[in-house]
Amino acid sequence: MAEAQAVSDTKVSVLKRVGGNTLWVAAGRFADMLAVVLTNMVLARWLSREDFKTFFVVFNVVSLLSICGTLGLNRSIVKFISEGLAAKSPERAASTLRWAIGATLLGSLLFAGVMTAVTIRFFYEEPSAWLAVGLAASVVFRALQRVVTEALRGYHEIRGASLFAGQNAGQAAGPVADFVFLLFVVAAWLLGFVDPSLSAVVVLNLMSVVATLPLSVWVLHRVRESSFAANETTEGEPKSLGAEPTSYAASSSWKDLLRVSFGILVTQFFIFLIWNSDVWLSEYLDEKSAADFVAARGLLMMVMLPLSLINMAVLSSIPELFSQKKFEQLEKVLRTGSFLAGIPALAVILFVFFFAQPILTLYYGPKYPEGGGLLSILVLGRILNAFAGVASFALMMTGFQRIHSVISAVASAVLWLAGPYAAVHYGAEGLAIVSAAVFTLHHAAIWLAVKKYVGVWSHLQIPGRLRQRIGLHKVANSEPA
């Protein structure tokens, strides 16, 4: 009876962790996407063609440098804060937060200098210094926003994190900041209080992040104080620190924090390369083929949106359950999350594969007639990503980020070696095939590494009752635990 009750409690806990969090993450991501789509529609009409194209390029650079400016703390802070709370030590979590914010400030200032140098190198003839200042400041404020937002996730404040979390590429800085940016751009377009230019857009975007950062900091302060208050209510009860999972969880000193963060930073850097290198390699194509390839490539982020939602929903649960050695529950969380994300992602992949050209025409207009075939090839490379589910974050958030870094580095090297050759000799189709193949092999290696090093499977699992209804219960009984 007690065992049955424990199983029931585990199921409820898994559904609560994954399902409830996913609703907030989904709402935040969809709101963010809506704001970005509407903003791009306005910017396409307000800016010149050259400025509109450059806008995407420079903000991808800002996004990459802001990630580097966090020194990897935007991910490791979730791990350390979650482990501190799991050990019933809000002091450890608070210490982690202080170190993270201080290190991020220093790191982002360093990479802001890099952004300034890049701006001067490529935009030296820009008549306004606001461009260089705005882009450099954007690196700093976006880096701080990333760490503050992920700290909220570490404290299991998914609602707040969903409101302020942005995507890793482009101008997206979170639903709240992006809607403020949309209002600024619409006002500038309709009222004409500034001339349409790249500098004006950069300053407006910076203003939106600066305006919303204090609000996210205030939410974090409230959540942090609540963690201390909750701990004080159980002061009379015996505290159990539980089993220490790894040496990382034993202390929240700056050495431990930066040691783990550096590995995660390297991993994020190579992940960014995996996701963006094929766009840069399109420079080896002729102008028309490159335009078709980049247009097709731009839709892949929306294809994998369901998986992105689940990743953010289960992120804080992974280090907590791993630190407590609750491997069975960890696997349930991972595989349930992968199912909730993988099935919609696979459905979208199949839909895009068969209707690639109409989708491109609807989104971009009839400007990219040959992009449909390229999009069909590229989405096939995301099938294993959808099946493996949250494998990537499962490896990073359990102390095995170095393994992830090695796999990602090898995959990036293969892409940079094979991509140019394929582009030159076989055109856009060759580059698309290489990109899809490398992406597939990359996620296959990550998926197997999770099983080997973490000890659990992460791929999608059909729930038991549904398996019984479709006649898969015998197969399920033979699956590895």
Secondary structure, DSSP 8 states (H G I E B T S, - for coil): -HHHHHHHHHHHHHHIIIIIHHHHHHHHHHHHHHHHHHHHHHHHHHS-HHHHHHHHHHHHHHHHHHHHHTTTHHHHHHHHHHHHHHTT-HHHHHHHHHHHHHHHHHHHHHHHHHHHHHHHHHSTT-S-THHHHHHHHHHHHHHHHHHHHHHHHHTT-HHHHHHH---SSTT---HHHHHHHHHHHHHHHHH--S--SHHHHHHHHHHHHHHHHHHHHHHHHHHHHHHHHHHHTTTTS--------SGGGG---HHHHHHHHHHHHHHHHHHHHHHHHHHHHGGGS-HHHHHHHHHHHTTHHHHTHHHHHHHHHHTTHHHHHHHTT-HHHHHHHHHHHHHHHHHHHHHHHHHHHHSHHHHHHHHH-TT-TTHHHHHHHHHHTTHHHHHHTTHHHHHHTTT-HHHHHHHHHHHHHHHHHHHHHHHHHHHHHHHHHHHHHHHHHHHHHHHHHIIIII-S--S----HHHHHHTT-HHHHHTS--
